[in-house]
Amino acid sequence: MKVTKTKFKDLLIIETDVYGDYRGWFTETYTKNKFADNGIDIDFVQDNQSFSAQKGTLRGIHFQTNPKAQTKMIRCARGAIIDTVVDLRKGSNTYKQWFSIELSAENKKQLFIPKGFGHAFLTITDDVEVQYKVDEYYSKEYDRSIRFDDLEIGIDWGVENPILSEKDLNAPFLKDSDTNFSIKVLVTGVNGQLGYDVVKRLNELEIEVIGASRNEFDIADKEQTQNYILKSKPDVIVHCAAYTAVDKAEDEKEKCYVVNVEGTRNIAEACKKLDAKMVYISTDYVFDGQGIEPQSESKATNPVNYYGQSKEEGEQIVRELLEKYFIVRTSWVYGENDSNFVKTMLRLAHVKDEINVVNDQIGAPTYTKDLAVLVCNMIQTTKYGTYHGVNEGYCSWYEFALAIFEKAGININVNPVPTSEYPTKAKRPLNSRLSKDNLEKNDFENLPQWEDALGRYLKEIQ
């Protein structure tokens, strides 16, 4: 048998081997083990058959909502049809797009339609018989239709006045439907700043999300990771979990490596098995911080501390194993759900009269709520590659601290000091400016200015 992928995830064209002689022909339209060998391991529970007497009969757009959604496999046993499906999965990069194919008794093609699609067909001959298998029983309670001529979908049927049932003629438009399909997104590191905000954003978009912490599985444990992810079957994994104790990493290199390198490999291998997209959150620390120009996405990496080295190795693994990936480097992040520089400054202001802050490290403070919007926009596309996701503008840590106190209405002395007077276990890059060229090339919106983001954040936490 031959299985052809389409641009729609899991929507497949199937052609089984046909054996013929002077008497006619024979084909196995469905053989469970052969289909399973081709990744179609479905337990079909019902076979249906319809007959349409006239050319120009249109049936659809039909589907059943969750939890009674149906996987379908369609073939035309007599005559010919234009079989059409529309992707109804929120968050899919083909959401609301449609696909058509001619199925006929002559070409013997079949269309495998996963859950989350609306289905319809138009007869292009008289006397048409259509047969299809489903993996869920018919349910009147969950049976739904969408108008065939919904402009939001815009299917070109190639016929002006199709023959319709009363049900199909009076079906609601998509905007009025209670359709509840979505892609599934798994977010690791859900208790961290970015993971927390990505989950919140996905919930706002009504995209199904699984937020995973170490309580669900340990990413450093390959078997645990594979079992959890393969059972969950996400369409996308946003990998936010990481070892982020930059100074401790110099003394705990093995622990850092296991999480940031081996853990990332375990996640990427699971993505490969599922043909899932992966978002890998990386860092400005993969660069050496030399010069004053923004670091481009294509610039050679050269980390100056072990944490940066471990994240760089994670990037390499993702690139080597996957084609469907987004590497998103960010810097100086702060958010609602964990400790960060902003919270530290506010806390110190209550116990100190003055604070020393370095003024020769330059970068972009990044609000995880803004970064989460970008990440959630990315996963709904196929614009794969390496990106820099940071708020607009640059400042020093010293200037960042001044802005925090000014916007918070706190009067405190802040003294600028060079990095040389503030030694740390791990060396920090002085230039953490990151270019956003790839965002602009791929029509992603840049994040708001860092001062604007800071003001919104302070209102959130105060």
C-alpha positions as CSV (number, residue, x, y, z in Angstrom):
1,M,0.0,0.0,0.0
2,K,1.0,3.6,-0.6
3,V,0.4,6.3,2.0
4,T,0.8,10.0,0.9
5,K,1.0,12.8,3.5
6,T,-0.7,16.1,2.9
7,K,0.2,19.5,4.3
8,F,-2.5,18.8,7.0
9,K,-1.1,16.9,9.9
10,D,-2.3,13.3,10.0
11,L,-4.6,13.7,6.9
12,L,-3.5,10.9,4.6
13,I,-4.2,9.6,1.1
14,I,-4.2,5.8,0.9
15,E,-3.8,3.7,-2.1
16,T,-3.9,-0.1,-1.6
17,D,-2.3,-2.6,-4.0
18,V,-4.7,-3.7,-6.8
19,Y,-4.4,-7.1,-8.4
20,G,-6.2,-7.7,-11.7
21,D,-6.5,-10.1,-14.6
22,Y,-9.0,-10.7,-17.4
23,R,-11.8,-11.4,-14.9
24,G,-11.4,-8.0,-13.0
25,W,-9.5,-7.0,-10.0
26,F,-9.0,-7.4,-6.2
27,T,-7.7,-5.2,-3.4
28,E,-7.6,-5.3,0.4
29,T,-9.3,-2.0,1.3
30,Y,-8.4,-2.4,5.0
31,T,-5.9,-4.7,6.7
32,K,-5.4,-3.8,10.3
33,N,-1.7,-4.9,10.6
34,K,-0.6,-3.4,7.3
35,F,-2.3,-0.1,8.2
36,A,-0.7,-0.2,11.7
37,D,2.7,-0.7,10.0
38,N,2.1,2.6,8.2
39,G,1.2,4.5,11.4
40,I,-2.6,4.1,11.1
41,D,-3.3,2.1,14.2
42,I,-7.0,2.8,14.7
43,D,-9.7,0.7,16.1
44,F,-12.6,1.2,13.7
45,V,-15.9,0.2,15.2
46,Q,-18.5,1.0,12.5
47,D,-18.8,0.9,8.7
48,N,-21.2,3.2,6.9
49,Q,-22.4,3.4,3.4
50,S,-24.4,6.1,1.5
51,F,-26.0,6.3,-1.9
52,S,-26.6,9.5,-3.8
53,A,-28.7,9.2,-7.0
54,Q,-27.9,12.5,-8.6
55,K,-24.8,14.3,-9.7
56,G,-24.3,17.5,-7.7
57,T,-25.4,16.2,-4.4
58,L,-23.5,17.7,-1.5
59,R,-23.3,16.1,1.9
60,G,-21.7,18.1,4.7
61,I,-19.9,19.7,6.4
62,H,-20.3,17.0,9.1
63,F,-18.5,16.0,12.3
64,Q,-19.0,14.9,15.9
65,T,-17.7,17.0,18.7
66,N,-15.6,15.7,21.6
67,P,-15.8,13.4,23.4
68,K,-17.5,11.5,20.5
69,A,-15.2,12.8,17.7
70,Q,-14.6,10.4,14.9
71,T,-11.6,9.4,12.8
72,K,-12.9,8.5,9.4
73,M,-11.5,6.6,6.4
74,I,-13.5,7.3,3.2
75,R,-13.6,5.6,-0.2
76,C,-16.0,5.8,-3.2
77,A,-17.1,2.3,-4.3
78,R,-19.3,3.5,-7.2
79,G,-19.1,6.6,-9.3
80,A,-17.0,9.6,-8.2
81,I,-16.9,12.3,-5.6
82,I,-14.9,15.4,-4.7
83,D,-14.2,14.6,-1.0
84,T,-13.5,17.7,1.1
85,V,-12.3,18.3,4.6
86,V,-11.7,21.4,6.7
87,D,-9.3,21.6,9.6
88,L,-11.3,22.7,12.7
89,R,-8.4,22.3,15.2
90,K,-7.7,25.6,17.0
91,G,-3.9,26.2,17.1
92,S,-3.3,24.1,13.9
93,N,-1.2,25.9,11.3
94,T,-3.9,24.8,8.8
95,Y,-6.8,25.9,11.0
96,K,-9.9,26.7,8.8
97,Q,-8.1,25.6,5.6
98,W,-9.6,23.0,3.4
99,F,-8.5,20.1,1.2
100,S,-10.2,18.3,-1.7
101,I,-9.5,15.2,-3.6
102,E,-11.3,13.1,-6.1
103,L,-12.2,9.7,-4.9
104,S,-13.7,7.3,-7.4
105,A,-14.4,3.6,-8.1
106,E,-11.8,3.9,-10.8
107,N,-8.9,5.4,-8.8
108,K,-9.7,3.4,-5.6
109,K,-8.0,6.1,-3.4
110,Q,-9.1,6.4,0.2
111,L,-8.8,9.5,2.5
112,F,-7.9,9.0,6.2
113,I,-9.3,11.8,8.2
114,P,-8.2,12.3,11.8
115,K,-10.4,13.8,14.6
116,G,-10.7,17.5,14.4
117,F,-11.8,17.8,10.7
118,G,-15.2,18.6,9.2
119,H,-16.0,16.3,6.3
120,A,-18.1,16.7,3.2
121,F,-18.4,15.4,-0.4
122,L,-19.9,16.4,-3.7
123,T,-21.0,13.8,-6.2
124,I,-19.7,14.4,-9.7
125,T,-21.5,11.4,-11.3
126,D,-24.9,9.9,-10.9
127,D,-25.5,6.8,-8.8
128,V,-22.7,7.2,-6.2
129,E,-21.9,4.9,-3.3
130,V,-19.6,6.1,-0.6
131,Q,-18.3,3.8,2.1
132,Y,-16.4,4.9,5.3
133,K,-15.1,3.5,8.5
134,V,-15.3,5.3,11.9
135,D,-13.6,4.7,15.2
136,E,-16.5,6.1,17.3
137,Y,-20.2,5.2,17.2
138,Y,-22.8,7.7,15.9
139,S,-24.0,10.1,18.6
140,K,-27.0,12.3,17.9
141,E,-26.1,14.4,21.0
142,Y,-22.6,15.3,19.5
143,D,-23.5,15.3,15.8
144,R,-22.8,18.7,14.2
145,S,-22.8,20.4,10.8
146,I,-21.3,23.6,9.4
147,R,-22.7,25.5,6.4
148,F,-21.1,24.4,3.2
149,D,-20.8,28.0,1.9
150,D,-19.3,29.5,5.1
151,L,-17.2,32.4,3.8
152,E,-14.8,32.1,6.8
153,I,-13.8,28.7,5.3
154,G,-14.3,29.6,1.6
155,I,-14.5,26.2,0.0
156,D,-14.7,26.3,-3.8
157,W,-17.2,23.6,-4.6
158,G,-17.2,24.3,-8.4
159,V,-21.0,24.1,-8.4
160,E,-23.6,26.9,-7.9
161,N,-26.7,25.1,-6.7
162,P,-25.8,21.8,-5.0
163,I,-28.5,19.4,-3.9
164,L,-28.7,19.7,-0.1
165,S,-30.6,18.2,2.8
166,E,-32.7,20.5,5.0
167,K,-30.1,19.8,7.8
168,D,-27.2,20.9,5.7
169,L,-29.0,23.9,4.3
170,N,-29.8,25.2,7.8
171,A,-26.5,24.3,9.4
172,P,-24.8,27.1,11.4
173,F,-21.7,29.0,10.4
174,L,-18.4,28.1,12.1
175,K,-18.5,31.3,14.2
176,D,-21.8,30.1,15.7
177,S,-20.8,26.5,16.1
178,D,-19.8,24.9,19.4
179,T,-16.8,23.1,17.7
180,N,-14.4,22.1,20.4
181,F,-11.4,20.7,18.5
182,S,-7.8,21.8,19.2
183,I,-4.2,20.8,18.8
184,K,-2.6,19.5,22.0
185,V,0.4,21.3,23.4
186,L,2.6,20.0,26.2
187,V,4.6,22.6,28.2
188,T,7.5,21.5,30.3
189,G,8.7,23.6,33.3
190,V,5.1,24.8,34.0
191,N,6.2,26.1,37.4
192,G,8.8,28.4,35.9
193,Q,8.2,32.0,34.7
194,L,7.8,31.3,31.0
195,G,6.1,27.9,31.3
196,Y,3.5,29.4,33.6
197,D,2.7,32.2,31.1
198,V,2.7,30.0,28.1
199,V,0.0,27.8,29.7
200,K,-2.0,30.9,30.6
201,R,-1.8,32.2,27.0
202,L,-2.8,28.8,25.5
203,N,-5.8,28.7,27.8
204,E,-6.8,32.2,26.7
205,L,-6.6,30.9,23.0
206,E,-8.7,27.8,24.0
207,I,-5.9,25.6,22.8
208,E,-5.6,22.3,24.7
209,V,-2.6,22.3,27.0
210,I,-0.9,19.9,29.3
211,G,1.3,21.7,31.9
212,A,4.0,19.4,33.1
213,S,6.4,19.8,36.0
214,R,8.8,17.3,37.6
215,N,5.8,15.8,39.4
216,E,4.6,14.5,36.1
217,F,7.9,13.3,34.8
218,D,11.7,13.9,35.2
219,I,13.0,15.0,31.8
220,A,16.4,13.6,32.7
221,D,14.8,10.1,32.9
222,K,14.5,8.9,29.3
223,E,12.0,6.1,30.0
224,Q,9.8,8.4,32.1
225,T,9.9,11.1,29.6
226,Q,9.2,8.9,26.6
227,N,6.3,7.1,28.4
228,Y,4.6,10.3,29.5
229,I,5.0,12.1,26.1
230,L,4.1,9.1,23.9
231,K,1.0,8.5,26.0
232,S,0.0,12.2,25.9
233,K,0.6,12.4,22.1
234,P,1.0,16.2,21.9
235,D,1.2,18.0,18.6
236,V,3.6,20.5,20.0
237,I,6.1,20.5,22.9
238,V,7.2,23.9,24.4
239,H,10.3,23.0,26.3
240,C,10.7,25.6,29.1
241,A,12.2,23.3,31.8
242,A,15.9,23.9,32.4
243,Y,18.6,24.0,34.9
244,T,19.0,27.8,35.3
245,A,21.3,28.3,38.3
246,V,24.0,30.0,36.3
247,D,26.6,30.3,39.1
248,K,25.9,26.9,40.6
249,A,26.3,25.3,37.2
250,E,30.0,26.0,37.4
251,D,30.2,23.5,40.3
252,E,27.3,21.3,39.3
253,K,28.2,20.7,35.7
254,E,27.0,17.1,35.7
255,K,23.6,18.0,37.1
256,C,23.3,20.9,34.6
257,Y,24.3,18.7,31.7
258,V,21.8,16.0,32.6
259,V,18.9,18.4,32.6
260,N,19.9,20.8,29.8
261,V,21.5,18.4,27.4
262,E,20.2,14.9,28.1
263,G,16.8,16.2,29.1
264,T,16.5,18.1,25.9
265,R,17.6,15.1,23.9
266,N,14.9,13.0,25.6
267,I,12.2,15.6,24.7
268,A,13.5,15.9,21.1
269,E,13.5,12.2,20.6
270,A,9.9,11.9,21.8
271,C,9.0,14.8,19.4
272,K,10.6,12.9,16.5
273,K,8.7,9.7,17.3
274,L,5.4,11.7,17.3
275,D,6.3,14.0,14.4
276,A,5.5,16.8,16.8
277,K,6.8,20.4,16.7
278,M,9.2,21.5,19.4
279,V,9.9,24.9,20.9
280,Y,13.3,25.0,22.6
281,I,13.8,28.0,24.9
282,S,17.5,29.1,24.8
283,T,19.4,32.0,26.0
284,D,21.7,35.0,25.2
285,Y,24.4,33.2,27.2
286,V,25.2,31.0,24.1
287,F,27.1,34.1,22.8
288,D,30.4,35.4,24.2
289,G,29.1,39.0,24.5
290,Q,31.9,40.7,22.6
291,G,31.3,43.9,20.7
292,I,28.4,46.3,20.8
293,E,26.3,45.2,17.8
294,P,23.2,43.0,18.3
295,Q,24.0,39.3,18.1
296,S,22.4,37.9,14.9
297,E,20.5,34.6,14.9
298,S,23.1,33.1,12.6
299,K,26.2,34.3,14.5
300,A,28.5,31.6,15.7
301,T,27.9,30.8,19.3
302,N,30.7,30.9,21.9
303,P,29.4,30.6,25.5
304,V,31.5,32.0,28.3
305,N,30.0,30.0,31.1
306,Y,28.9,26.4,31.6
307,Y,25.2,27.2,31.7
308,G,25.5,28.8,28.3
309,Q,27.5,25.8,27.0
310,S,24.8,23.4,28.1
311,K,22.0,25.4,26.4
312,E,24.2,25.6,23.2
313,E,24.5,21.8,23.2
314,G,20.7,21.6,23.6
315,E,20.3,23.7,20.5
316,Q,22.6,21.4,18.6
317,I,20.6,18.4,19.6
318,V,17.3,20.0,18.5
319,R,18.7,20.9,15.1
320,E,20.3,17.5,14.5
321,L,17.2,15.4,15.5
322,L,14.3,17.5,14.2
323,E,13.0,19.4,11.2
324,K,9.9,21.0,12.9
325,Y,11.6,23.1,15.6
326,F,11.7,26.7,16.9
327,I,14.7,27.7,18.9
328,V,13.9,30.9,20.8
329,R,16.7,32.6,22.5
330,T,15.7,35.2,25.2
331,S,17.4,37.2,27.9
332,W,16.9,38.8,31.3
333,V,13.4,37.3,31.8
334,Y,11.0,38.2,34.5
335,G,7.4,37.0,35.1
336,E,4.7,36.5,37.7
337,N,5.4,33.0,38.8
338,D,9.0,32.9,40.2
339,S,11.9,34.9,41.5
340,N,13.6,37.4,39.2
341,F,15.6,40.6,39.1
342,V,12.5,42.9,39.4
343,K,11.3,41.1,42.5
344,T,14.8,41.1,44.0
345,M,15.1,44.8,43.5
346,L,11.8,45.5,45.1
347,R,12.7,43.2,48.0
348,L,16.1,44.8,48.6
349,A,14.5,48.3,48.6
350,H,12.7,47.4,51.8
351,V,15.9,46.5,53.6
352,K,18.6,48.7,52.1
353,D,19.2,52.4,51.6
354,E,21.4,51.9,48.5
355,I,22.1,49.2,46.0
356,N,25.0,48.6,43.7
357,V,24.1,47.4,40.2
358,V,26.4,46.6,37.2
359,N,26.2,49.1,34.4
360,D,28.4,47.5,31.7
361,Q,26.2,44.5,30.8
362,I,23.7,45.5,28.2
363,G,20.7,43.5,27.1
364,A,16.9,43.4,26.8
365,P,14.7,42.8,29.9
366,T,12.0,40.4,28.7
367,Y,8.5,40.0,30.2
368,T,7.5,36.3,30.0
369,K,3.9,37.3,29.3
370,D,4.9,39.0,26.1
371,L,7.3,36.2,25.2
372,A,4.5,33.7,25.7
373,V,2.3,35.5,23.1
374,L,5.2,35.1,20.6
375,V,5.7,31.4,21.4
376,C,2.0,30.7,21.0
377,N,1.9,32.5,17.7
378,M,4.9,30.6,16.4
379,I,3.5,27.1,17.2
380,Q,0.5,27.8,14.9
381,T,2.8,28.2,11.9
382,T,5.5,26.2,10.0
383,K,8.0,29.0,10.0
384,Y,10.6,26.9,11.7
385,G,14.1,28.1,12.7
386,T,16.1,30.1,15.2
387,Y,14.7,33.3,16.7
388,H,15.5,35.9,19.3
389,G,12.5,36.6,21.5
390,V,13.1,39.7,23.6
391,N,11.3,43.0,24.4
392,E,12.3,45.9,22.2
393,G,15.1,48.2,23.3
394,Y,18.3,47.7,25.3
395,C,19.5,48.9,28.7
396,S,22.1,48.0,31.4
397,W,21.1,46.2,34.6
398,Y,21.7,49.6,36.3
399,E,19.3,51.4,34.0
400,F,16.8,48.5,34.4
401,A,17.0,49.0,38.2
402,L,16.5,52.7,37.9
403,A,13.4,52.1,35.8
404,I,12.0,49.6,38.3
405,F,12.3,52.0,41.2
406,E,11.0,55.0,39.2
407,K,7.9,53.1,38.0
408,A,7.3,51.6,41.5
409,G,7.6,55.0,43.1
410,I,10.5,53.9,45.3
411,N,13.2,56.4,46.4
412,I,16.5,54.6,46.8
413,N,20.1,55.3,45.8
414,V,21.4,53.1,43.0
415,N,25.1,53.1,42.3
416,P,26.5,52.0,38.9
417,V,29.4,49.6,39.2
418,P,31.5,47.7,36.6
419,T,31.3,44.0,36.3
420,S,34.9,43.8,37.5
421,E,33.7,45.1,40.9
422,Y,30.9,42.5,41.2
423,P,32.6,39.2,40.7
424,T,30.4,36.1,40.1
425,K,31.3,32.4,39.9
426,A,30.1,32.3,36.2
427,K,31.3,34.9,33.8
428,R,28.5,37.0,32.2
429,P,28.5,38.3,28.6
430,L,28.7,42.1,28.5
431,N,26.8,42.4,25.2
432,S,23.5,40.6,25.4
433,R,21.9,42.7,22.6
434,L,19.9,40.3,20.4
435,S,18.9,41.0,16.8
436,K,15.3,40.3,15.9
437,D,15.8,40.0,12.1
438,N,14.3,36.6,11.8
439,L,11.1,37.7,13.5
440,E,10.7,40.5,11.0
441,K,11.6,38.3,8.0
442,N,8.9,35.8,9.0
443,D,6.2,38.4,9.8
444,F,6.1,37.8,13.5
445,E,5.3,40.9,15.6
446,N,8.2,42.2,17.7
447,L,7.6,42.3,21.4
448,P,6.7,45.7,23.0
449,Q,9.3,48.1,24.4
450,W,10.9,46.9,27.6
451,E,9.8,50.0,29.5
452,D,6.2,49.4,28.5
453,A,6.5,45.7,29.5
454,L,7.9,46.6,32.9
455,G,5.1,49.0,33.7
456,R,2.5,46.4,32.9
457,Y,4.3,43.8,35.0
458,L,4.5,46.1,38.1
459,K,0.8,46.7,37.9
460,E,0.3,42.9,37.7
461,I,2.3,42.1,40.9
462,Q,1.6,45.2,43.1
